[in-house]
Amino acid sequence: MPRILAVGHVTWDRLQGRDVLGGTVSYAALAAQRLGWEAAVLTAAGPDFEPERDLPGVRVFLRQAAATTRFVNVYEDDGTRREVLSGRSEDIDLTPLPDEWRRPEVLLLGPVAGEVPGGLAASFEAELVGAGAQGWLRTFEEDGSVSPREWRDPARDLAGVHTVFLSEHDLPQAGVRARELLACVPIVIVTRGWEGLRLYTRDAVHDVPSLPREEVDPTGAGDVFAAAFLLRYHEAGDALAAAAFAACAASCAVEGVGTEALGDRAEVMRRLAARDRLLEEGEWDE
């Protein structure tokens, strides 16, 4: 049985003039696979998504729907992503999932369009549970434009979750909101692009540098980070070390379009060593 189960919509994203497989679950499952973990996905999608073709080697539990969720992504000069929802699949439910699959080692809830019901983690017996905040923090206008919204009930949505991941672009005053979310989960991680990330616990706040790389496509880097953090944290039990490892995994992802540049464990460890060496030598360029 795969060690990590990712739950949410696979998507087709319009990037640089072509359709690219996206969605938190796609990036997370393929990243985990590259890092040596077997991965599975619980999703809903239309007939234009073919699991064997689009997620090779990943076990997919599919709720067949009329459409697959689709986004058009445009990045501004400051790195801010502007999105338009052009199609949405059906909400996630557990019907396609066999009972024995409710006990993964790691569970990642990865909503992108409000498709994951609140409190879903309670339906599983996972050893470690993470959640991406993004899908609960957006609303969709009549023309499909994506706008931020307040998180209506984070305590309900995050019941049973150990770590929540969000980008500094997901919420205004992300640091303040991260501290508020510590009432719901013990670890909150705010990713900050090339500047690294900030890891919040109920006892301390830690800044963790990344390894800046030339960006070709930053889409999905936060999802790769989430998967890499969860699997490394599960392996070693050290949140700061897992965050550094995950930051280097994300640095691979930005060097290609979609999932084409995901790094394997050897590459991530090489980048981690390079990052640590720069820090030790005091040559880090802030």
PyMOL commands that set and color helices and strands:
alter all, ss='L'
color gray80, all
select helices_A, chain A and resi 24-34+51-54+99-102+120-123+134-136+154-157+174-181+193-195+221-236+239-253+265-280
alter helices_A, ss='H'
color red, helices_A
select strands_A, chain A and resi 4-7+11-15+18-22+39-45+59-64+69-75+81-87+106-109+128-132+138-140+146-148+163-167+187-191+197-201+205-208
alter strands_A, ss='S'
color yellow, strands_A
deselect
rebuild
show_as cartoon
